[in-house]
C-alpha cells in the first residue's frame, strides 16, 4: 500500500509586510543552525530486537511496570520512531513507551528489499508484541501509515490491543479491479527506475540543511525541534552528505489495490476503544483531489464498534510535532488508569 503524498503536511505561505522607505529595515532572522537543538526531557534507550528476519531498531522510554502494558507507538511513512520524542516528553505519567523504526526506515534495515508490502508491517508488529507483551494486550498508537497499520492490526488481532489511538491514519481512496493491469505495469516501471537511480532520495550538505527542509515542509515546526529531528531522520555518509534514513523503495507504488471492503471487514472486528485524532488543518482534499474525502473517512469509521473523533487545533498532518502536549493529553485521557 503506497502512502506517497499522505505524509505531506500543509505548506503555508507567509506574506511579509512591505516596509516604508523611511523605516529602518528589520535585522535578518537568526539562522536555524544558531539555535541549539531541542533537548529531550526523557532519555530513549536504543535497542535492537530480532524480529522475523531483521534486526529491528526500537526505542524505549521508561521501564516495564507490573500490570501495566507497554504503550507502543508506530510511525508513518518516511519517518522514524524518534518522531514521538516530543509526545513522550509531554506525558504526565512515566509509562514504558516503545517505538520501532519500521523496516527500511531509520536504523532498521530493509533486508535487501526493493519494494515494501503492507502485510509485512502487520507481521512485524505482531512479532514485536510477541516479544514485548506475549500474555497481555498493549496500548497502541499509530500516525499516518502507522495509524493504518494499527487499525488493521487491531481488527486482525483484536485480543492483542487494549486501547487504540489513530493519528491521521486515513487510509486510501477506494480502488477498482479495472485498475489492476495498469497498477502492476506502473509498479514494474518504477522498479526499473529504482534500479537506474531515478528514485534516489535527495541528499543534504548538513544537518542544518535537513532541518530547514523539515521546516519548509512543516512551517509549524520550531527550529530547535527541526534541528533535533534532522539528527534522527538523516545521517552523514562517507562523503559528508546527509542522507535520509529511509529506503528509496518506499516511494514505489504498491501493485496491490486498496480494497475498502476488506478494510471495513477488519474494522468491524476491532474490540479496543478507539480514538481517531485529526488535525484542524486537514489536507485530504488537496492530497487526493476529491478522490477521497474526510467525509468518506468518517463514513468508514462507522464500521469501528467503539470509536470517537477528536480534532487538534493549530496543527497539520504532523500533529505530534505541532501540538505534542495536546496529543499527549488525548492519549493519556484515552488510556485506562492502569
C-alpha positions in Angstrom: 0.0 0.0 0.0 1.7 3.2 -1.1 1.2 6.2 1.0 3.3 8.6 -1.0 1.7 12.0 -0.6 -0.2 11.0 2.6 2.7 12.2 4.7 2.9 15.6 3.2 1.8 18.3 5.8 0.4 21.6 4.6 2.8 24.1 3.1 1.8 27.6 4.3 2.9 30.8 2.6 3.6 33.8 4.8 3.4 37.2 3.3 5.9 39.7 4.7 4.7 43.3 5.2 6.1 46.0 3.0 8.4 48.5 4.7 8.1 52.2 4.2 11.3 53.5 2.6 11.9 55.8 5.6 11.9 52.9 8.1 15.0 51.1 9.2 14.9 47.6 7.8 14.4 44.8 10.3 17.6 42.8 11.1 17.8 39.4 9.4 16.4 36.4 11.3 18.8 34.3 13.2 19.7 31.2 11.1 18.2 27.9 12.3 21.6 26.4 13.0 22.4 29.2 15.5 19.7 27.9 17.8 20.6 24.8 19.9 18.7 21.6 19.2 15.8 20.5 21.2 16.8 18.8 24.5 14.7 15.7 25.3 13.4 15.6 28.8 13.1 11.8 28.8 16.0 9.7 27.5 15.3 7.0 25.0 17.2 3.7 25.1 18.3 2.5 21.6 17.8 -1.3 21.3 17.9 -3.9 18.6 15.4 -6.8 18.6 15.4 -9.8 16.3 12.0 -9.7 14.5 11.4 -12.2 11.8 14.5 -12.0 9.6 15.6 -8.4 10.5 17.5 -6.7 13.4 14.8 -4.2 14.3 15.8 -0.9 15.8 13.5 0.0 18.7 13.5 3.0 21.0 12.3 2.6 24.6 11.5 5.1 27.2 10.7 4.3 30.9 10.7 0.8 32.4 8.2 -2.1 32.4 5.8 -2.0 35.4 3.8 -4.9 36.8 0.3 -4.9 35.4 0.9 -2.0 33.0 1.2 -2.9 29.3 3.6 -1.1 27.1 2.5 1.9 25.1 3.6 1.1 21.6 3.9 4.0 19.1 4.4 3.3 15.4 5.4 6.0 13.0 4.3 7.0 9.5 5.8 7.0 6.0 9.3 8.4 5.7 9.5 8.9 9.5 11.2 7.2 12.4 10.3 6.1 15.9 12.2 9.0 17.4 9.5 11.2 15.9 7.4 10.5 19.1 10.0 12.1 21.4 8.1 15.3 21.9 4.9 13.4 22.8 6.8 11.2 25.2 8.2 14.3 26.9 4.7 15.7 27.3 3.3 12.6 29.0 2.5 13.2 32.7 2.9 9.6 33.7 6.1 7.5 33.5 4.9 4.9 31.0 7.0 2.2 29.3 6.9 3.5 25.7 8.2 1.5 22.8 8.6 3.0 19.2 10.2 0.9 16.5 11.7 2.0 13.2 9.7 0.2 10.5 11.7 -2.0 8.1 13.7 0.2 5.7 13.2 3.3 7.9 15.6 4.8 10.4 18.1 2.2 11.7 16.1 -0.8 10.7 17.5 -2.4 7.5 15.3 -3.4 4.6 16.8 -6.9 4.2 17.7 -6.1 0.6 14.1 -5.4 -0.4 13.4 -3.2 -3.4 9.7 -3.0 -2.6 7.7 -2.9 0.6 4.4 -4.7 1.4 1.8 -3.7 3.9 1.3 -7.2 5.3 5.0 -7.1 6.4 4.3 -4.2 8.7 1.4 -6.2 10.3 3.6 -9.2 10.8 6.5 -7.1 12.1 4.2 -5.5 14.7 2.8 -9.0 15.6 6.4 -10.2 16.2 7.2 -7.1 18.2 4.2 -7.6 20.5 5.1 -11.3 21.0 8.4 -10.1 22.5 7.1 -7.2 24.5 3.9 -8.5 25.9 3.1 -12.1 24.9 0.4 -12.7 27.5 -1.4 -9.3 27.7 -2.8 -6.8 25.3 -1.0 -3.5 24.7 -1.9 0.1 24.2 -1.2 1.1 20.5 -0.7 4.5 18.9 -0.1 5.0 15.2 0.5 8.0 13.0 -0.4 8.2 9.3 0.8 5.0 7.7 1.4 3.7 11.2 -2.2 4.6 12.1 -3.4 2.5 9.1 -1.2 -0.4 10.3 -2.5 0.0 13.9 -6.2 0.0 12.7 -5.7 -3.1 10.6 -3.8 -5.0 13.2 -6.4 -4.2 15.9 -9.0 -5.8 13.7 -6.9 -8.8 12.8 -5.6 -9.5 16.3 -8.4 -7.8 18.4 -7.3 -9.7 21.5 -3.8 -8.1 21.4 -4.9 -4.5 21.7 -6.3 -2.9 24.9 -6.7 0.7 23.6 -6.1 2.2 20.1 -5.2 5.7 19.0 -5.1 6.6 15.3 -3.4 9.9 14.5 -4.5 10.8 10.9 -4.3 7.3 9.5 -7.0 7.9 6.9 -6.4 5.0 4.6 -6.5 5.4 0.8 -9.1 6.1 -2.0 -11.1 3.0 -3.0 -9.6 1.2 -5.9 -11.5 -0.6 -8.7 -10.5 -4.0 -10.2 -10.1 -2.4 -13.6 -7.1 -0.5 -12.3 -5.1 -3.7 -11.7 -3.3 -4.1 -15.1 -2.1 -0.5 -15.1 -1.1 -0.6 -11.5 1.1 -3.7 -12.0 2.7 -2.2 -15.0 3.4 1.1 -13.2 5.0 -0.9 -10.3 7.3 -2.7 -12.7 8.2 0.5 -14.4 9.1 2.1 -11.1 11.2 -0.9 -10.2 13.3 -0.2 -13.3 13.5 3.4 -12.4 14.7 2.5 -8.9 17.5 0.3 -10.3 18.6 3.2 -12.5 18.8 5.5 -9.5 15.9 7.7 -10.6 14.1 7.2 -7.3 17.1 8.0 -5.1 16.4 10.3 -2.1 17.9 13.7 -2.1 21.0 14.4 0.0 21.7 17.5 2.0 25.0 19.2 2.8 24.5 19.5 6.6 22.2 18.7 9.5 21.0 22.3 9.4 20.0 21.9 5.7 17.9 18.8 6.7 16.3 20.9 9.5 15.5 23.6 7.0 13.9 21.1 4.7 11.7 19.8 7.5 10.6 23.3 8.4 9.8 24.0 4.7 7.5 21.0 4.7 6.1 21.9 8.1 6.2 25.6 8.9 4.8 25.0 12.4 7.9 23.0 13.3 10.2 25.1 15.5 13.9 25.5 14.7 15.1 23.6 17.8 12.8 20.7 17.1 13.7 20.6 13.4 17.4 20.5 14.2 16.9 17.7 16.7 14.7 15.7 14.3 17.2 16.2 11.5 19.7 14.2 13.5 17.2 11.3 13.9 15.8 11.5 10.3 19.2 11.6 8.5 22.9 10.9 8.9 26.1 11.8 7.2 27.5 9.4 4.6 31.2 8.7 3.8 31.3 11.9 1.7 29.8 14.0 4.4 26.5 14.4 2.7 23.4 13.9 4.9 21.2 11.1 3.7 17.6 10.4 4.7 17.4 7.2 6.8 14.8 5.6 4.5 14.9 3.3 1.6 14.0 4.7 -1.8 11.9 1.6 -2.4 9.2 3.1 -0.2 8.5 5.6 -2.9 7.2 2.8 -5.3 3.5 2.4 -5.8 2.1 -0.8 -4.4 0.8 -3.1 -7.1 -1.9 -4.4 -4.8 -5.1 -2.5 -4.9 -6.6 -0.9 -1.8 -9.8 -2.9 -1.2 -12.1 -0.9 1.0 -14.5 -3.8 1.6 -11.7 -5.8 3.2 -10.6 -2.9 5.3 -14.2 -2.4 6.6 -14.5 -6.1 7.4 -11.3 -5.7 9.5 -12.6 -2.6 11.2 -15.7 -4.4 12.3 -13.5 -6.7 14.4 -11.7 -4.0 16.3 -12.5 -4.6 20.0 -10.4 -1.9 21.6 -11.8 1.5 22.4 -10.6 3.6 19.5 -9.6 7.3 19.4 -9.3 8.8 15.9 -7.4 12.1 16.1 -7.4 14.7 13.3 -5.6 18.0 12.7 -7.5 21.1 12.2 -5.6 21.9 9.0 -6.6 18.8 7.2 -5.2 18.4 3.7 -7.2 15.4 2.4 -8.9 17.4 -0.4 -5.5 18.6 -1.5 -3.8 15.2 -1.3 -6.5 13.3 -3.2 -8.1 15.9 -5.4 -11.5 14.9 -4.1 -10.9 11.2 -5.0 -11.1 10.6 -1.2 -12.6 13.0 1.3 -12.7 13.4 5.1 -16.4 12.6 5.0 -15.7 9.3 3.3 -13.1 8.5 6.0 -15.7 9.3 8.7 -18.1 7.0 7.0 -15.6 4.2 7.1 -15.0 4.8 10.8 -18.7 3.9 11.4 -17.6 0.3 11.0 -15.4 0.5 14.1 -17.6 -0.6 17.0 -16.3 1.8 19.7 -14.7 5.0 18.2 -14.7 8.7 18.9 -13.1 11.5 16.9 -11.1 14.4 18.3 -9.6 17.4 16.5 -6.4 19.2 17.5 -6.3 22.9 16.7 -3.5 24.7 15.0 -1.9 21.5 13.7 -1.2 19.9 10.4 -0.6 16.3 9.4 2.5 16.1 11.7 0.3 16.9 14.7 2.6 15.1 17.1 5.3 17.7 16.2 2.9 20.7 16.0 1.0 20.1 19.3 2.7 17.3 21.2 1.2 18.4 24.5 -2.4 18.2 23.1 -1.6 14.8 21.6 -0.2 13.5 24.9 -3.3 14.8 26.8 -5.7 13.0 24.4 -3.7 9.8 24.6 -3.5 9.8 28.4 -7.2 10.6 28.7 -8.0 7.6 26.4 -5.8 5.1 28.3 -7.1 3.2 31.4 -5.6 4.3 34.7 -3.7 1.0 34.8 
